[in-house]
Amino acid sequence: MMAPVACVRALRSSLFQYHFSLCTVCSWRLKSSSLQKDALSEKQAQMISRGLPKQKPILGVKQVVVVASGKGGVGKSTVAVNLALGLATNDVTKTVGLLDADIYGPSIPKMMNLKGHPEVSENNLMRPLVNYGISCMSIGFLIEEMAPVVWRGLMVMSAIEKLLRQVDWGKLDYLVIDMPPGTGDVQLSISQNIPISGAVIVSTPQDIALLDARRGAEMFRKVNVPVIGLVQNMSVFQCPKCKHETHIFGADGARDLAEHLGLDVIGKSISADCNRSC
C-alpha cells in the first residue's frame, strides 16, 4: 500500500500531466481553429473577388475623385462643382472634368449653366459639354429638362455604364464625380468598376445627416476607396447686413465625426444667401 505522502505526490503528478496534456490539446485546437478561420476568410475573399468586376480605368483620365453623401440635400453637388472649379483654378495647366452620376436628380447642367445635347464623335462616343473650362457630362443632357427619370435599377446601371465608358473625355488630370446620395447600387458599381483616388464625404452638422455620412464613409472603406476627408456644409449662416454668424444646424458635428473616424475636416461652407434685413 502506497504511503499517504507518496500517494499525494503521485496524484499531483498525474493531475499536472493531465493539465499539461489538456492545455497542449486546447492550444493546438485553438491554433488549428485560427488557421481554419484564416483559410476560410482567405477563401471567401477569393470567391468574392472572382465575382467582382475587374477595375478598368476611364480612358484618358488620370485621377478620379468622388464626392458623396449619405443623405440628399446637404449640398453635395455644390461641393462637387466648387471642387472641380477649384482644381482647375489652382493649376491652370491641369484639365478637369465633372461627371454627374446622380441619375434621378441631375444638378450639374443647372449649376454649370449648360444646356443642349452632347455631340457624338467618330468613335460613337459622347463629347462633354464645356463651361468655365470644365468638361461636363450628365444624364440631364440626354433628357428633357423637366422630365422625371422613372427607371428601374437595370436601366439606371446601364446609364451609369454609358456615362463611364461612352464619353470622350480627351486627356483629363482630374475627373470629379458627383455621386447620388446613399450607399446603393450606383455607388458600389462605380467604386468597383473604376480605380478611385479618393472620396470626399459631404454632410451638414445635424445628427441625422452625420449618421448617413458615417455610413457613406464606412462603405468606401469596405470597398477599399480612400476617404480624403469630410466637408461640413451649411455650417454657418452669415447675415449680409451685420455679418453676424449663426450656427443653425450646430457647430462641430462634422469635426466630432471626423475625429471618431480618424479623418480630417477639409472644408466648411458659410451660407451668405440672405435677402432679409437685420
Secondary structure, 3 states (H helix, E strand, C coil): CCCHHHHHHHHHHHHHHHHHHHHHHHHHHHHHHHHHHHHHHHHHHHHHHHHCCCCCCCCCEEEEEEEECCCCCCCHHHHHHHHHHHHHHHCCCCCEEEEECCCCCCCHHHHCCCCCCCCECCCCCECCEEECCEEEEEHHHCCCCCCCCCCCHHHHHHHHHHHHHCECCCCEEEEEEECCCCCCHHHHHHHHHCCCCEEEEEECCCHHHHHHHHHHHHHHHHCCCCEEEEEEEEEEEECCCCCCEECCCCCCHHHHHHHHHCCCEEEEEEECCCCCCC
